[in-house]
């Protein structure tokens, strides 16, 4: 579907846990968000610090987004 990606390598990732994305529902339980895949790829590349920091930022972003979504339309 995206010919400009044809020359890039493909990684097969086997997740050790299900997605915790929660911003949108995936059609299948095994599907992960892009940030979750990046976290796993960094960990597989032994970039543990980068993986951990990305996961921490992802969790903060996800939680803030969900909080804002719940409070949308409520008076301050």
MMTF fields as JSON, N, C-alpha, C and O atoms, coordinates in Angstrom:
{
  "mmtfVersion": "1.0.0",
  "mmtfProducer": "UNKNOWN",
  "numBonds": 303,
  "numAtoms": 304,
  "numGroups": 76,
  "numChains": 1,
  "numModels": 1,
  "chainsPerModel": [1],
  "groupsPerChain": [76],
  "chainIdList": ["A"],
  "bondAtomList": [4, 2, 8, 6, 12, 10, 16, 14, 20, 18, 24, 22, 28, 26, 32, 30, 36, 34, 40, 38, 44, 42, 48, 46, 52, 50, 56, 54, 60, 58, 64, 62, 68, 66, 72, 70, 76, 74, 80, 78, 84, 82, 88, 86, 92, 90, 96, 94, 100, 98, 104, 102, 108, 106, 112, 110, 116, 114, 120, 118, 124, 122, 128, 126, 132, 130, 136, 134, 140, 138, 144, 142, 148, 146, 152, 150, 156, 154, 160, 158, 164, 162, 168, 166, 172, 170, 176, 174, 180, 178, 184, 182, 188, 186, 192, 190, 196, 194, 200, 198, 204, 202, 208, 206, 212, 210, 216, 214, 220, 218, 224, 222, 228, 226, 232, 230, 236, 234, 240, 238, 244, 242, 248, 246, 252, 250, 256, 254, 260, 258, 264, 262, 268, 266, 272, 270, 276, 274, 280, 278, 284, 282, 288, 286, 292, 290, 296, 294, 300, 298],
  "bondOrderList": [1, 1, 1, 1, 1, 1, 1, 1, 1, 1, 1, 1, 1, 1, 1, 1, 1, 1, 1, 1, 1, 1, 1, 1, 1, 1, 1, 1, 1, 1, 1, 1, 1, 1, 1, 1, 1, 1, 1, 1, 1, 1, 1, 1, 1, 1, 1, 1, 1, 1, 1, 1, 1, 1, 1, 1, 1, 1, 1, 1, 1, 1, 1, 1, 1, 1, 1, 1, 1, 1, 1, 1, 1, 1, 1],
  "groupList": [{"groupName": "UNK", "atomNameList": ["N", "CA", "C", "O"], "elementList": ["N", "C", "C", "O"], "formalChargeList": [0, 0, 0, 0], "bondAtomList": [1, 0, 2, 1, 3, 2], "bondOrderList": [1, 1, 2], "singleLetterCode": "X", "chemCompType": "L-PEPTIDE LINKING"}],
  "groupTypeList": [0, 0, 0, 0, 0, 0, 0, 0, 0, 0, 0, 0, 0, 0, 0, 0, 0, 0, 0, 0, 0, 0, 0, 0, 0, 0, 0, 0, 0, 0, 0, 0, 0, 0, 0, 0, 0, 0, 0, 0, 0, 0, 0, 0, 0, 0, 0, 0, 0, 0, 0, 0, 0, 0, 0, 0, 0, 0, 0, 0, 0, 0, 0, 0, 0, 0, 0, 0, 0, 0, 0, 0, 0, 0, 0, 0],
  "groupIdList": [1, 2, 3, 4, 5, 6, 7, 8, 9, 10, 11, 12, 13, 14, 15, 16, 17, 18, 19, 20, 21, 22, 23, 24, 25, 26, 27, 28, 29, 30, 31, 32, 33, 34, 35, 36, 37, 38, 39, 40, 41, 42, 43, 44, 45, 46, 47, 48, 49, 50, 51, 52, 53, 54, 55, 56, 57, 58, 59, 60, 61, 62, 63, 64, 65, 66, 67, 68, 69, 70, 71, 72, 73, 74, 75, 76],
  "secStructList": [7, 7, 4, 4, 4, 6, 6, 1, 7, 7, 7, 7, 7, 7, 7, 1, 1, 7, 7, 7, 7, 7, 1, 1, 7, 7, 1, 1, 6, 6, 7, 7, 7, 2, 2, 2, 2, 2, 2, 2, 2, 2, 2, 2, 6, 6, 7, 2, 2, 2, 2, 2, 2, 2, 2, 2, 2, 2, 2, 2, 2, 2, 2, 2, 2, 2, 2, 2, 2, 2, 2, 6, 6, 7, 7, 7],
  "xCoordList": [0.81, 0.0, 0.849, 0.401, 2.068, 2.971, 4.29, 5.22, 4.383, 5.577, 6.877, 7.938, 6.819, 8.038, 8.652, 9.787, 7.927, 8.449, 9.036, 9.601, 8.903, 9.305, 10.766, 11.078, 11.661, 13.088, 13.525, 14.69, 12.607, 12.949, 12.797, 11.938, 13.627, 13.5, 12.2, 11.64, 11.746, 10.527, 10.922, 11.688, 10.401, 10.654, 9.399, 8.292, 9.569, 8.461, 8.621, 9.624, 7.641, 7.693, 6.664, 5.5, 7.101, 6.178, 6.054, 7.005, 4.89, 4.668, 4.596, 4.001, 5.205, 5.159, 3.892, 3.518, 3.238, 1.999, 1.067, 1.497, -0.201, -1.175, -1.012, -0.411, -1.555, -1.467, -2.125, -3.129, -1.544, -2.12, -2.407, -2.436, -2.616, -2.77, -3.974, -3.811, -5.144, -6.403, -6.888, -7.941, -6.171, -6.637, -7.616, -8.46, -7.472, -8.336, -8.352, -7.366, -9.461, -9.579, -9.081, -9.553, -8.127, -7.596, -8.576, -9.242, -8.663, -9.557, -9.177, -10.038, -7.894, -7.42, -6.583, -5.847, -6.7, -6.018, -4.499, -3.833, -3.939, -2.479, -1.877, -0.655, -2.716, -2.21, -1.738, -2.336, -0.65, -0.034, 0.01, -0.051, 0.114, 0.318, 1.763, 2.649, 1.994, 3.333, 4.35, 5.458, 3.987, 4.913, 5.24, 6.377, 4.256, 4.499, 5.49, 6.353, 5.365, 6.308, 7.701, 8.69, 7.783, 9.079, 9.738, 10.951, 8.963, 9.484, 10.101, 11.187, 9.406, 9.917, 11.16, 12.105, 11.168, 12.323, 13.551, 14.648, 13.376, 14.496, 15.028, 16.239, 14.127, 14.554, 15.303, 16.318, 14.811, 15.484, 16.874, 17.767, 17.051, 18.347, 19.25, 20.284, 18.846, 19.585, 19.694, 20.632, 18.739, 18.645, 17.643, 16.588, 18.006, 17.093, 16.684, 15.512, 17.636, 17.322, 16.333, 15.358, 16.581, 15.677, 14.307, 13.285, 14.28, 13.023, 12.218, 11.013, 12.891, 12.231, 11.7, 10.569, 12.511, 12.079, 10.903, 9.961, 10.951, 9.836, 8.571, 7.492, 8.691, 7.521, 6.945, 5.727, 7.806, 7.345, 6.612, 5.557, 7.169, 6.518, 5.201, 4.211, 5.195, 3.973, 2.862, 1.724, 3.182, 2.184, 1.661, 0.456, 2.557, 2.125, 1.218, 0.178, 1.604, 0.795, -0.569, -1.599, -0.57, -1.825, -2.757, -3.939, -2.234, -3.062, -3.592, -4.755, -2.748, -3.19, -4.251, -5.23, -4.059, -5.032, -6.374, -7.416, -6.35, -7.595, -8.286, -9.513, -7.516, -8.094, -8.762, -9.876, -8.098, -8.675, -9.928, -10.876, -9.934, -11.094, -12.29, -13.423, -12.033, -13.114, -13.669, -14.866, -12.806, -13.219, -13.735, -14.146, -13.719, -14.16, -15.624, -16.487, -15.877, -17.244, -17.694, -18.794, -16.876, -17.231, -16.783, -15.685, -17.619, -17.196, -16.068, -15.998, -15.2, -14.047, -14.511, -13.701],
  "yCoordList": [-1.202, 0.0, 1.259, 2.315, 1.152, 2.3, 1.917, 1.492, 2.061, 1.619, 2.251, 1.642, 3.453, 4.118, 3.382, 3.671, 2.447, 1.669, 0.323, -0.4, -0.011, -1.333, -1.68, -2.854, -0.718, -0.994, -1.054, -1.325, -0.805, -0.832, -2.243, -3.002, -2.596, -3.931, -4.06, -3.074, -5.285, -5.584, -6.339, -7.301, -5.902, -6.584, -7.332, -6.8, -8.546, -9.298, -9.217, -9.668, -8.649, -8.443, -9.352, -9.386, -10.081, -10.883, -10.204, -10.168, -9.676, -8.939, -9.894, -10.968, -9.487, -10.276, -9.98, -10.732, -8.867, -8.506, -7.834, -7.395, -7.759, -7.111, -5.597, -5.06, -4.936, -3.484, -2.814, -3.293, -1.707, -0.886, 0.511, 1.491, 0.586, 1.853, 2.649, 3.792, 2.088, 2.636, 3.932, 4.437, 4.484, 5.708, 5.38, 6.19, 4.182, 3.725, 2.201, 1.603, 1.572, 0.119, -0.525, -0.202, -1.435, -2.163, -3.269, -3.841, -3.569, -4.644, -6.016, -6.882, -6.214, -7.507, -7.284, -6.302, -8.193, -8.054, -8.014, -7.42, -8.629, -8.685, -7.412, -7.275, -6.485, -5.266, -4.268, -4.127, -3.582, -2.628, -1.241, -1.092, -0.231, 1.127, 1.315, 0.566, 2.307, 2.564, 2.778, 2.245, 3.548, 3.795, 2.497, 2.294, 1.626, 0.35, -0.508, -1.161, -0.504, -1.25, -0.634, -1.357, 0.687, 1.365, 1.027, 0.827, 0.962, 0.604, -0.792, -1.012, -1.731, -3.105, -3.194, -3.907, -2.476, -2.508, -1.923, -2.47, -0.834, -0.254, -1.241, -1.378, -1.921, -2.905, -4.057, -4.516, -4.528, -5.615, -5.206, -6.043, -3.907, -3.385, -3.032, -2.385, -3.464, -3.184, -1.693, -1.255, -0.93, 0.501, 0.644, 1.264, 0.054, -0.053, 1.316, 1.536, 2.234, 3.568, 4.284, 4.869, 4.237, 4.884, 4.223, 4.906, 2.902, 2.166, 2.558, 2.796, 2.621, 2.976, 4.401, 4.656, 5.329, 6.73, 6.902, 7.634, 6.236, 6.327, 5.76, 6.331, 4.647, 4.06, 5.006, 5.146, 5.652, 6.605, 7.782, 8.197, 8.317, 9.431, 8.984, 9.715, 7.792, 7.258, 7.141, 7.529, 6.617, 6.453, 7.814, 7.98, 8.795, 10.146, 10.754, 11.328, 10.633, 11.167, 10.495, 11.166, 9.159, 8.407, 8.81, 9.07, 8.865, 9.195, 10.627, 10.872, 11.577, 12.972, 13.096, 13.824, 12.394, 12.433, 11.883, 12.488, 10.744, 10.135, 11.004, 11.09, 11.651, 12.552, 13.732, 14.114, 14.306, 15.413, 15.006, 15.783, 13.803, 13.295, 13.129, 13.433, 12.649, 12.468, 13.811, 13.931, 14.824, 16.129, 17.07, 18.191, 16.638, 17.491, 17.894, 17.052, 19.179, 19.668, 19.955, 20.47, 19.637, 19.923, 21.337, 21.752, 22.071, 23.422, 23.337, 22.395, 24.317, 24.369, 24.79, 24.896],
  "zCoordList": [0.0, 0.0, 0.0, -0.447, 0.498, 0.558, -0.098, 0.587, -1.424, -2.144, -1.65, -1.781, -1.09, -0.616, 0.578, 0.958, 1.166, 2.289, 1.856, 2.676, 0.575, 0.087, 0.35, 0.546, 0.361, 0.538, 2.001, 2.293, 2.901, 4.324, 4.887, 4.438, 5.867, 6.469, 7.261, 7.741, 7.381, 8.131, 9.392, 9.337, 10.513, 11.779, 12.199, 12.111, 12.649, 13.239, 14.748, 15.301, 15.398, 16.839, 17.505, 17.105, 18.514, 19.313, 20.67, 21.451, 20.931, 22.171, 23.356, 23.271, 24.452, 25.681, 26.482, 27.383, 26.135, 26.824, 25.824, 24.757, 26.177, 25.311, 25.38, 26.31, 24.388, 24.302, 25.503, 26.03, 25.918, 26.975, 26.425, 27.17, 25.122, 24.416, 24.919, 25.347, 24.878, 25.391, 24.744, 25.134, 23.781, 23.128, 22.011, 21.63, 21.512, 20.43, 20.548, 20.979, 20.169, 20.275, 18.989, 17.899, 19.125, 17.966, 17.581, 18.444, 16.282, 15.842, 16.412, 16.57, 16.719, 17.228, 18.486, 18.585, 19.435, 20.728, 20.603, 21.451, 19.572, 19.43, 18.828, 18.78, 18.37, 17.741, 18.796, 19.863, 18.462, 19.38, 18.765, 17.544, 19.609, 19.133, 18.684, 19.095, 17.851, 17.32, 18.439, 18.376, 19.454, 20.568, 21.3, 21.726, 21.447, 22.127, 21.339, 21.925, 20.023, 19.183, 19.298, 19.416, 19.264, 19.387, 20.723, 20.78, 21.782, 23.106, 23.064, 23.599, 22.429, 22.333, 21.456, 21.793, 20.334, 19.434, 20.135, 20.019, 20.848, 21.597, 22.639, 22.807, 23.328, 24.327, 23.668, 24.192, 22.522, 21.798, 21.323, 21.195, 21.062, 20.616, 21.807, 21.644, 22.995, 24.234, 24.541, 25.207, 24.057, 24.38, 25.529, 25.39, 26.658, 27.793, 28.329, 28.635, 28.446, 28.959, 28.043, 28.514, 26.744, 25.784, 25.81, 25.748, 25.9, 25.955, 27.191, 27.109, 28.323, 29.581, 29.543, 29.957, 29.049, 28.976, 28.024, 28.327, 26.878, 25.934, 26.563, 26.403, 27.274, 27.926, 28.976, 29.079, 29.751, 30.763, 30.119, 30.6, 29.036, 28.334, 27.712, 27.743, 27.152, 26.551, 27.599, 27.339, 28.762, 29.823, 30.272, 30.459, 30.449, 30.84, 29.777, 30.103, 28.506, 27.415, 27.382, 27.31, 27.436, 27.374, 28.5, 28.27, 29.716, 30.869, 30.792, 31.113, 30.369, 30.235, 29.149, 29.313, 28.051, 26.956, 27.42, 27.169, 28.092, 28.561, 29.6, 29.613, 30.474, 31.461, 30.765, 31.125, 29.78, 29.025, 28.279, 28.175, 27.764, 27.034, 27.975, 27.603, 29.189, 30.174, 30.634, 30.894, 30.738, 31.253, 30.173, 30.476, 28.937, 27.832, 28.031, 28.275, 27.924, 28.032, 29.452, 29.655, 30.431, 31.82, 32.175, 31.804, 32.885, 33.3, 34.319, 35.109, 34.292, 35.217, 36.587, 37.508]
}
